[in-house]
Amino acid sequence: MVISLLHDETEVTALADDLELFRYVYRPGEAQLESPRPFFHPVRTLRGDLVTLYRPHDHVWHKGIALSLPHVGTENFWGGPTFRNGAYVQAHNDGVMRHDGFDVADVKDDVVRLDERLTWVTESGQTPVTERRRIAATVLPDGGGDGDGAAWLLAFETTLVNISGAQIVIGSPTTAGRPNAGYGGLFWRGPRSFTGGTVMTPGGTGSDELMGTRAPWLAFAGRHDEHGRSSTLVFRDSPANFSYPSQWFVRSTPFAAVCPAPFFDTEFPFDADAALTLRYEIAVADGSLDPAACARLAERAAARDLLPAEE
């Protein structure tokens, strides 16, 4: 397959031959309430099946796949209400992750490469965090391997720098007192038809009871409406991350969602002038893979280093 990239003033689109793999919207036009930030949607398998959901009516701030953090000190870069004192409260604290520019946006050796600069801006106009974001994607030449379904790989790395002049405590609704709500990080919202799908980790197969599990990877298999085909996403945590193996925020019901959650139940003191790097890979595969096939994809994601230290 030939990989190409289309680029306009608000988004970039990665294609494999004529198939759209993903659209990365880096200048979204949503309301402040939804914490506008870059996101991936639509994201498709190599058969063209859609595996993301954008702006669902139950949580309009859910945007495909997006870096989203609900508790950055007193600020919210997730969207919507903030959990405080035992309840969700709609405060004037929904920030924006502002795209400042790309240093790289091209295709080299059939690998999409994006190197992006961003500034996090609070609703009151403060700029506590700057970010460098690196993204890469490629098609795995022999699919998932060992007869597994065809697959492609998305690599995501963020480096945050605290420029606020003071320590920022990063947490989650769980660190604020709500059990099993440790979301915050690289968050995926799946299609409606994936509700009730299968969750897999190295320790076995399950569903919502795997919320908060620590594991080096987690996979989610779901079925599509219309034609009834299935797809599987394998999310891999990086051993370089401070929280490895991360706890996972995962839901199969009432909707499909996955997030490697480094701040799940423990606050992180982000010191002034400090840098925090987090890295993940997502393999997007055709078919309903079993845990062994998911483990192979996670291993291949680790071996295929799409974001080398610096070229």
Helices and strands as residue ranges (DSSP letters): E 3-7, E 11-16, E 19-25, G 32-34, E 39-43, E 65-72, E 75-77, E 82-84, E 87-89, E 96-108, E 111-121, E 129-139, E 151-162, E 168-171, E 185-189, G 192-194, E 198-201, E 204-206, G 208-210, E 217-223, E 230-237, E 247-251, E 257-261, E 268-270, E 275-286, H 291-303
